[in-house]
């Protein structure tokens, strides 16, 4: 059960494929989840921009240091470009394209997905990659914009006048996590474009090599120098994540050797997030192990352990679920963990299908059961988002200042004036309670890495047709609350409206 903002608003045109998938709730959900990224764009918007309430913004990024850093994505509901979580976002979008390309194409969304990946890579590619990278004086821009001053203001990106400070990592002030993650993003994207634009793909791969070598040579945690989005799990998972994608992109022995030599870093975990990527490494390499790569058995074993930590029938279950069946890892923006888990569970179910599944202690968990549980993590007016909560510059062209935005729009009652279609927000608490109040950023704020995980989680749904019970839904276990208006929830590949406060039961469909 994953909550999304206004997913029923508007339509998404499809330009490819002829499959009936285009007419399904799956295609609509996938299309809007990808459309979300157009609402997060920074820089000069293209002629084909579909989110029309947005305008050009941050065109001068980098100018203070004589570089052009315009472009990329704003991270969440704020106006800062954080390269580390953005790299994770691009890698997840690339995962969906690499693993489920034909299904995404059949839904008419592969072109849009590739465009989202291309736009995202501008957050850290071209001007933001290593300059003078052949010398120890290499510089990598890890953040554009001052998070503290930005968070003190409530302004549209188009009006933004807070400092656009550049935060960098260097050989003397390293941030291995950020550099390695960017390497993984570029390597994964190179696979996406290999058969589409060979020169572009080769360029991405060349830059990813440079970043990987820089991250590996100048090891040091980003925790020591980061202004925001600091590291709590160390840099080992990012180096493994980068090496895994480099190996997947190149099949070169040096990257396989790096993975086997450092397999002792692999740590069993029950979450997958922008900071903790061990489970992602393990699931990626379990697939390579199944394909015949040598020395990766440890990663496959750890991937199985990740699955066992989440599956309800497992004797080693570690993560509880809400009354409605949503995996609940922690209270703040929990949906990112549920969506990430759903993505990895679906991928690992494909890898283990020939073996029949995963053995969790004395309990055998079948691949179909893993897939079904991944799908049960279903994805839902006052989204915590600066641009969406203030009227568009095309409607209200006068500048909305820092304090004015807070007084007039942040605190305003009622829905946002702009629908941020497809935005997946933080989600309900451990009891499935959800209050539609803009100030609650832990529940109402969307983020690129949440949506990217959702794109990867929903992409394989057509491979296993939805099995919603089409009978009349059971009565809710409690009366609808008065906390807010109708929102929407994705249920087993379909789109259904609901009232805030309903309690869900697994596999229950709520009809409009």
Secondary structure, 3 states (H helix, E strand, C coil): CCEEECCCCCCCCCCCCCCHHHHCHHHHHHHHHHHHHHHCECECCCCCCCCCCCCCECCCCCHHHCCCCCCCECCCCCCCEEHHHHHHHHHHHHHHHHHHHHHHHHCCCHHHHHHHHHHHHCCCCHHHCCECCCCCCCEEEEEECCHHHHHCCCCCCCCCCCCCCEEEEECCCCCHHHHHHHHHHHHHHHHHCCCCCHHHHHHHHHHHHHHHHHHHHCCCCHHHCCCCCCCCCCCHHHHHHHHHHHHHHHCCHHHHHHHHHCHHHCCCCCCCCCCCCHHHHHHHHHHHHHCCCCCCHHHHHHHHHHHHCCCCCCCCCCCEECCCCCEECCCCCCHHHHHHHHHHHHHHHHHHHHHCEEEECCEEEEHHHHHHHHHCCCCCCCCCCHHHHCCCCCCCCCCCCHHHHHHHHHCCCCCCCCCCCCEECCCCCCCCCCCCCCCCHHHHCCCHHHHHHHHHHHHCHHHCCCCCCCCCCCCCCCCCCCCCCCEEEEECCEEEEECCCCCCCCCCCCCC
